[in-house]
Amino acid sequence: MFCATFIYISTLFAMITFVHSAPVSETSVSVVNLDKRITHTGRGTWFEPGLGNCGNWNTANDPIIAIPESLYDQNGGSNCGQWIHITDENTGKTVYGRTEDSCPGCGSGDLDMSPDVFNQFAKPDVGVLSISWYFMPQGWAPS
């Protein structure tokens, strides 16, 4: 009886030890950019787009967004082409814009918007808006 119990407990302990220390392969790990789930708040300003950091030429008539340079650098430009949902905190109005550039002068919650996007909120002479925003899922586009 003692021998059988000892063997059973020893086997159970060995199995737990090996299972607990088993390595996890890299292919089973999924890297997720949690930033797309974060709602940022900051200042919304406008700029005249041209050749953006994402490598595309854009005009004032395109719905272009420049995200904070620190965020662009942190993500290695992986947000290029990703749509952003922007809300004017004072009016509640929402607009979508596409990430195509980075903004060196923006704080971590700020966005620079093309005239096409900014004008949907206010006239350019307003200059600065109080906004909140978040990334839409990769591949999503407004219909």
Secondary structure, 3 states (H helix, E strand, C coil): CHHHHHHHHHHHHHHHHHHHCCCCCHHHCCCCCHHHHCCEEEEEEECCCCECCCCCECCCCCCEEEEEHHHHHHCCCCCCCCEEEEEECCCCCEEEEEEEEEECCCCCCCEEECHHHHCCCCCHHHCCEEEEEEECCCCCCCC
